[in-house]
Amino acid sequence: MIENQNEKIIHLPQQVPGMIENQCSILDHITQHFPGMIYQYRLYPDGRSCFPYCNDAIKDILGFSPQEIVKDASAMFSIIHPDDLEGVHKSIDESAKTLKDWRYEFRVFLSGKDESKEERWLLGHSRPEKCDDGSILWSGLITDISSRVKFEKELLKTSRLYAVTAQINQMVIHSKYQDEVFYEACRIVVVEGKFLMAWIGLFEPDFQHLKPVTLYGYEEGYLQNIVDISSRADLQEGRGPTGSSFREGKAFVSNDLDNDSSFSSWRGEALKRGYASSIALPIFFKGKVIGTFNIYSSTKDFFNKSEVDLLEKIAINISYAIDTIENEKHHRRAVEDLKKSEINYRTIFEEAPLGIASVDASNGKFISINSTFQKILGRTEDELKRLDWMSLTHPDDLPINLEYRARLKARTIPSFKLLKRYIRPDGSIVWVDLSVVPFKNGEGVVQKNLCMVEDITDRKFNEEKLKKSEEMFSAITNLSPDLIVILDHDGKILFNSASSLRIHGYNKEELAGRNILELIHPEDQKQIMVEFQNLQNSPGKFLSAQYRYLNKDGSYTWMEVTAINQLLNPLIGGIIGISRDIGQRKKMEDDLRTALATRDEFLIIASHELKTPITSLKLQLQMLSRRVRSSENILHEAMILSNSLASSVKQVDRITELVEHLLDVARIQAGKLFINTEKFDLSELVNDLVDRFRELFIEAKCPLELHIEPKIEGVWDRIRIEQVFVNIFSNSIKYAPGKPISISLIRSSDRVKFIVKDQGEGIAPEKQSKIFERFERAISFRNISGLGIGLFISKQIVEAHRGNISVESKLGDGAAFTVDLPLTASS
């Protein structure tokens, strides 16, 4: 580097420009694949604006190409939500004035393929700088935050419903009258839950419809203008959410009032008031549906599963409040009756199955205690009168008990109920269901409280036992290798164990509610349907069956099921099925059947092959015996005898060969097929075999074509190699009678090939891979003799020499068997 007073001259290495270009390429790659829109936005003093740079992410985020807004940014502002447009401009102007970072959340509308508009939330964040020409240039990032905004909205919606639940729970405790409960429930839902309107209707038996008794919110005459809501399913007016909820005693949701056919009778009036979705929840009194709680939202698809679950709990609490109010009425009457008659009071007090005690309202001391109360706490009346209720209460339950007592004293609640624990003298715990009611004197002053307790220790123990049992059941089903399902009366899956994922690829949610018959192979459905119908109608009956079960990937797995009908069991209420994967067992059964069929076929072939030479030998010997006894020409008969004996020897040789082959198969199976190598001339062996078989070739009318290279010496087992070549010669004569046969022996480097080609019928492609297996033949044994083990033995011998044997064939074009051997075999 050379430096003078006026300038600096920097000589860069030649590779620096390339390095800069490479770094720019890397930077461009990063920006084009960054998960957000990287951009520069310029605002000129005259109000014009443009995007000098943006990466390709603009296509996904704003729906434009970079070229469309590089000179004019107005297109981008055209897609901003009208409610957000002014805010976007103001925030940009503020950032331009202060040169502070611009950060703003806003909505845009993107066009879909079907001309629909997709609303998307975006977050822009950039840093401004002022340019020499007076324009402001922002550099930053715009990201899609639609998922986050959606989550926040769902969270806000859920939070509102939790607030509604909490306030209604508090209201239920304080309310004394049914009308008060109904009104407050509607008010809380609308005010805290931000719904448009809520109303409660009660059933009128005389008119068979539901009459509105309480409403709150934006109603504007809706309930007066709509048709009566019937409770009958045969009328259109009874098939909406409200009528259906009343009849079936469960929640019914209509998430799209504009298109829900069941809401057609009320759609017009509902849409006028901006109602977009609704839910109807049953209200119970003493276990019977008496009406419905109806809620309307301005948002389409508002009521998802979590919202429905929370609102169902609210409806249950309202039903509980009605029951409680009614119970409190009875309770108050009982207290009044006790006041009227001290005798009756004492009788009830002493003989009541509940523990009853009166407690001083000022200090918590016991005034009177019945025998049941003494028995529950394990103390005498004198012991209890020396104590107060606080010293007997379990420390963990004392704070809530004191809170209720304070509220009772302040008269914010008329009475209270509480599950709590008392401590007995031996330190054991007793669980009780406590009810406390204040007693007033003639002046209206509360001097004592009446406490009634029911010992629920056994119930709590059973609840804990049931909980542990459920946990144990869950653990067993999750760890069980078998598939465990519980079905309802119609075969729908109520429960399925975790093993369904391992065996069939389904998780629990994917199978819940599906009918089991949908998952059974069509060929097995009829049988399983009959068995299932018999099981449905027979409580306690067992079912055992095998079927193919549909896997998630479309394949089927063989399963064996044992099922029992437990529909009447209140703890189960379904049909339990335990299925085991028997795919491997089925495969083993198929393999066994194949093996047995192969064995039977072999026995037939073996008996046929052995019987033929034995029968021939027997006939030869019988014939010789007769001729010898009756013959007068000894010389002539001696020649006949010689020929017959030669024929008999052939038959004995054939039997011997068959037995040797069977012995070889046994040796191979036992791993005892050994080769004893020696050095010999393979060309000489082949020529000797050709000479020995020449007469057979002539008898079979098979012209020979020989290509045997001389003097091919190597190290092999002579007897075993001869056995291989004999098998191939015999097969050629057997399968290609009357056709030419070519025999070649060719040396190549350190290997030698023995090739026998005939022009017989050939071998079908599907048979070519099997003819080297045990008891496999290219043609039925009824047409060609042999056990079908010659090529199997030959293959084992060749492979024992580190060689290989193969066949090439086409139907109608003969077959060529090739034995490829190394010149030196392992011993």
GIGIPE-V739753 format. One record per helix or strand of 3 or more residues. SS is the DSSP state (h for helix, s for strand). FROM is the first residue (numbers start at 1). TO is the last residue. Records with the same first field share a line. If there is no record, write none. Layout:
# GIGIPE-V739753
SS=FROM-TO + FROM-TO
This chain:
# GIGIPE-V739753
h=16-32 + 58-61 + 66-69 + 74-78 + 82-98 + 146-174 + 178-193 + 222-225 + 236-238 + 241-248 + 261-263 + 267-272 + 305-340 + 342-351 + 371-377 + 381-385 + 389-392 + 395-409 + 457-479 + 499-504 + 508-511 + 516-519 + 522-536 + 583-630 + 634-670 + 682-699 + 718-735 + 765-768 + 790-800
s=37-43 + 49-54 + 102-111 + 117-130 + 136-144 + 197-204 + 209-217 + 252-254 + 277-285 + 288-297 + 355-360 + 365-369 + 415-423 + 429-440 + 446-455 + 483-487 + 492-496 + 542-550 + 556-566 + 574-581 + 678-681 + 704-708 + 713-716 + 741-748 + 751-758 + 804-809 + 815-822
